[in-house]
Amino acid sequence: MKEKLLDIAKKIIDGFLAGMLISIGGAVFLACYLEGPPIGKYVGGLFFCTALFCICVKGYALYTGRIGYVLEKHSKEDISSMLLGLLGNFIGTVACGYLIALAIPSIKENAIALCNGKLESQALWQTLIRAFFCGILVFLAVDLYKNHKTPLGVFFCIPAFIFSGYEHSIADMFYFAASGLASWETFGFIWIVILGNSVGGLFIPLLKLVGAKKTENGENAVEHD
């Protein structure tokens, strides 16, 4: 029982650390946000890459970086680990969001402006689509690092989703925590983004899996002929 609890705690802590790093990247983005047109957004987007790069190197549990592998590893234990990581992501971003906003009021002001813009200018279906494409880019960034040992995916894919205005659920958790805007509307917004990120993260692996099965079936058909 003790070992089980320690294992659960470790998975949540790994998620917490990933959430903390995303918060650090998000704080850089917010510090640059609205600081001059439009260079602040671009500088902040580039430095946001620090978060995902460190997460990849350290192997911390970022939900959006792991959901794409659930088709490959979909045991009860794997899914449980991923969800515990998501819980840790939430705890880390919320805790860091409130602390950073408390320490740096200008970041809170920028977070309020950013989050109000998200809630007022986007229909839910638009948020879902933005999150879908973000999920694709985050999966590619992580997969390139994991399978090809290159950080180039991080430093190209992450700015791509930020500059495009796509939605990242873990970063949004931090932005809303830093803004202090807590409501059923923000709660629903975050879950829509989680859904979109999940579908986007699974999209390429699913297509690869379908393609592999068709190839395998074709080869079997040739052998029988």
VEXSEDO-944970 format. One line per field, with one value per residue (C-alpha): residue number from 1; residue in one letter; x, y, z. Coordinates in Angstrom, 2 decimals. Each point is the difference from the previous one (the first is absolute). Example, Ala and Ser with C-alpha at 12.3 -4.5 7.8 and 13.67 -1.06 7.14 Angstrom:
BEGIN
num: 1_2
residuo: A_S
x: 12.30_1.37
y: -4.50_3.44
z: 7.80_-0.66
//
This chain:
BEGIN
num: 1_2_3_4_5_6_7_8_9_10_11_12_13_14_15_16_17_18_19_20_21_22_23_24_25_26_27_28_29_30_31_32_33_34_35_36_37_38_39_40_41_42_43_44_45_46_47_48_49_50_51_52_53_54_55_56_57_58_59_60_61_62_63_64_65_66_67_68_69_70_71_72_73_74_75_76_77_78_79_80_81_82_83_84_85_86_87_88_89_90_91_92_93_94_95_96_97_98_99_100_101_102_103_104_105_106_107_108_109_110_111_112_113_114_115_116_117_118_119_120_121_122_123_124_125_126_127_128_129_130_131_132_133_134_135_136_137_138_139_140_141_142_143_144_145_146_147_148_149_150_151_152_153_154_155_156_157_158_159_160_161_162_163_164_165_166_167_168_169_170_171_172_173_174_175_176_177_178_179_180_181_182_183_184_185_186_187_188_189_190_191_192_193_194_195_196_197_198_199_200_201_202_203_204_205_206_207_208_209_210_211_212_213_214_215_216_217_218_219_220_221_222_223_224_225
residuo: M_K_E_K_L_L_D_I_A_K_K_I_I_D_G_F_L_A_G_M_L_I_S_I_G_G_A_V_F_L_A_C_Y_L_E_G_P_P_I_G_K_Y_V_G_G_L_F_F_C_T_A_L_F_C_I_C_V_K_G_Y_A_L_Y_T_G_R_I_G_Y_V_L_E_K_H_S_K_E_D_I_S_S_M_L_L_G_L_L_G_N_F_I_G_T_V_A_C_G_Y_L_I_A_L_A_I_P_S_I_K_E_N_A_I_A_L_C_N_G_K_L_E_S_Q_A_L_W_Q_T_L_I_R_A_F_F_C_G_I_L_V_F_L_A_V_D_L_Y_K_N_H_K_T_P_L_G_V_F_F_C_I_P_A_F_I_F_S_G_Y_E_H_S_I_A_D_M_F_Y_F_A_A_S_G_L_A_S_W_E_T_F_G_F_I_W_I_V_I_L_G_N_S_V_G_G_L_F_I_P_L_L_K_L_V_G_A_K_K_T_E_N_G_E_N_A_V_E_H_D
x: 0.00_2.82_1.80_-3.23_-0.49_3.62_-0.41_-3.14_1.79_2.96_-2.27_-1.82_3.31_1.30_-3.15_0.41_3.55_-1.17_-2.74_2.53_2.23_-2.97_-0.83_3.53_-0.29_-3.47_1.26_2.66_-2.67_-2.27_2.90_0.52_-3.71_-1.31_3.50_0.28_-1.59_0.60_3.53_-0.93_-2.21_2.73_2.76_-2.25_-0.95_3.62_0.94_-3.06_1.91_2.24_-2.84_-0.62_3.70_0.73_-3.03_1.27_3.53_-1.15_-2.80_-2.71_-3.66_-1.64_-3.45_0.10_3.38_-1.18_-3.56_1.29_1.54_-3.15_-0.70_3.46_-0.23_-3.60_0.06_-1.94_3.31_1.06_-3.31_0.04_3.54_-1.05_-3.05_2.03_2.47_-2.87_-1.05_3.57_0.02_-3.12_1.37_3.34_-1.45_-2.64_2.45_2.64_-2.59_-1.25_3.51_1.45_-3.01_0.36_3.69_-0.21_-3.25_0.77_-0.12_-3.45_-1.19_1.24_-1.56_-3.37_0.21_1.04_-2.65_-2.83_0.94_-0.23_-3.41_-1.52_1.31_-0.19_-3.00_0.45_0.34_2.77_1.78_-0.30_1.56_2.81_0.71_-0.05_2.79_1.98_-0.22_1.47_2.93_0.79_-0.05_2.41_2.32_0.16_0.18_2.91_1.89_-0.91_0.60_2.50_1.93_-0.39_-1.36_-0.82_-3.64_-0.30_1.51_-2.10_-3.30_-0.55_0.40_-2.17_-2.96_0.51_0.27_-3.00_-2.20_-0.57_-1.03_2.14_-1.96_2.82_1.18_-3.61_-0.28_2.88_-1.38_-3.40_1.55_2.25_-2.97_-2.10_-2.98_-1.76_-3.48_-1.96_0.78_3.75_-0.40_-1.89_2.53_2.89_-1.80_-0.76_3.71_0.98_-2.36_1.39_3.61_-0.77_-1.58_2.82_2.68_-1.59_-0.64_3.37_0.57_-3.50_0.63_3.34_-1.68_-2.73_2.63_2.09_-3.00_-0.97_3.58_0.06_-3.34_1.24_3.16_-2.04_-2.29_3.02_1.42_-3.31_-0.14
y: 0.00_2.36_-0.71_0.62_3.38_0.95_-0.90_2.14_2.88_-0.27_0.18_3.03_1.67_-0.65_1.68_2.84_0.65_0.08_2.43_2.15_0.19_0.87_2.74_1.38_0.02_1.53_2.71_0.97_0.20_2.12_2.28_0.70_0.00_3.39_1.44_1.73_-1.02_-2.85_-0.82_-0.86_-2.90_-1.44_0.31_-1.53_-2.84_-0.86_-0.04_-2.11_-2.82_-0.16_-1.72_-2.88_-0.49_-0.46_-2.30_-2.19_-0.14_-0.80_-2.35_1.71_-0.92_2.58_-1.22_1.53_-1.62_-3.47_-0.33_-0.80_-3.25_-1.40_-2.11_-1.49_-0.50_-0.28_-2.25_1.02_0.94_2.21_1.86_0.41_1.46_2.47_1.18_0.35_2.06_2.21_0.50_1.00_2.38_1.66_0.33_1.34_2.60_1.23_0.30_1.72_2.20_1.44_0.41_1.70_2.32_0.92_0.78_1.78_1.99_0.93_-3.69_-0.26_3.01_-1.54_-3.34_1.67_1.68_-3.25_-2.16_2.49_0.05_-3.78_-0.12_2.91_-0.54_-3.80_-2.26_-3.44_-1.68_2.44_-0.78_-3.72_0.39_2.18_-2.61_-2.79_1.56_0.81_-3.69_-1.00_2.40_-0.98_-3.69_0.67_2.03_-2.76_-2.83_1.59_0.34_-3.50_-1.98_2.15_1.57_3.54_3.08_1.68_-1.09_1.85_3.20_0.01_-1.69_1.85_3.54_-1.16_-0.76_3.15_2.36_-1.67_0.58_-3.69_-1.09_-2.05_-1.33_-0.03_3.49_1.20_-1.43_2.26_3.06_-0.29_-0.65_3.06_2.10_-1.01_-0.57_-3.03_-0.95_-2.82_1.69_-0.26_-3.58_-0.96_1.81_-2.01_-3.33_0.89_0.73_-3.29_-1.83_1.76_-0.57_-3.68_-0.52_1.92_-1.93_-3.30_1.00_-0.86_-3.18_-1.19_0.56_-1.80_-2.91_-0.25_0.19_-2.71_-2.32_0.53_-0.74_-3.12_-1.18_0.64_-2.02_-2.86_0.04_-0.22_-2.94_-1.88_0.61
z: 0.00_0.92_-3.28_-1.91_1.68_-0.64_-3.67_-0.25_1.73_-2.39_-3.05_1.37_0.84_-3.53_-1.27_2.50_-1.20_-3.62_1.00_1.82_-3.08_-2.22_2.52_-0.28_-3.80_0.24_2.35_-2.54_-2.68_2.21_0.96_-3.69_-0.90_-1.14_0.41_-3.34_-3.29_-0.76_1.06_3.59_-1.06_-2.22_2.58_2.66_-2.33_-0.67_3.67_0.80_-1.75_3.08_1.85_-2.41_-0.70_3.71_0.37_-2.85_1.42_3.55_-1.06_2.05_-0.52_-2.27_-1.03_-3.48_-0.64_1.05_-1.28_-3.50_1.25_1.61_-3.11_0.34_3.77_1.11_3.02_3.10_1.64_-2.94_-0.09_3.79_-0.17_-2.68_1.97_3.21_-2.02_-1.17_3.61_0.81_-2.99_1.39_3.53_-1.26_-2.35_2.45_2.89_-2.11_-1.71_3.27_1.44_-3.09_-0.33_3.66_-0.41_-3.38_-0.39_-3.63_-0.94_1.60_-2.01_-3.24_0.95_0.54_-3.42_-1.69_1.69_-0.52_-3.67_-0.18_1.69_-1.91_-3.52_-0.43_-0.45_1.58_-3.39_-0.90_3.27_-0.74_-3.45_1.34_2.67_-2.59_-2.06_3.13_0.96_-3.36_0.37_3.59_-0.94_-2.88_2.24_2.63_-2.53_-1.86_3.26_1.21_-3.19_-1.92_2.89_-1.35_1.80_-3.32_0.26_3.31_-1.34_-3.18_0.94_3.28_-1.43_-2.91_2.26_2.08_-2.96_-1.66_3.03_0.71_3.50_2.39_2.97_2.55_-0.95_0.18_3.52_0.96_-1.79_1.66_3.42_-0.41_-1.11_3.00_-2.30_1.43_-1.20_-1.62_-3.32_0.53_1.28_-3.15_-2.18_1.47_-0.54_-3.61_-0.50_1.68_-2.37_-3.06_1.07_0.58_-3.42_-1.66_1.86_-1.04_-3.62_-1.60_2.08_-0.95_-3.71_0.28_1.76_-2.67_-2.76_1.63_0.30_-3.64_-1.07_2.16_-1.42_-3.52_0.60_1.45_-3.03_-2.36_1.98_-0.24_-3.75
//
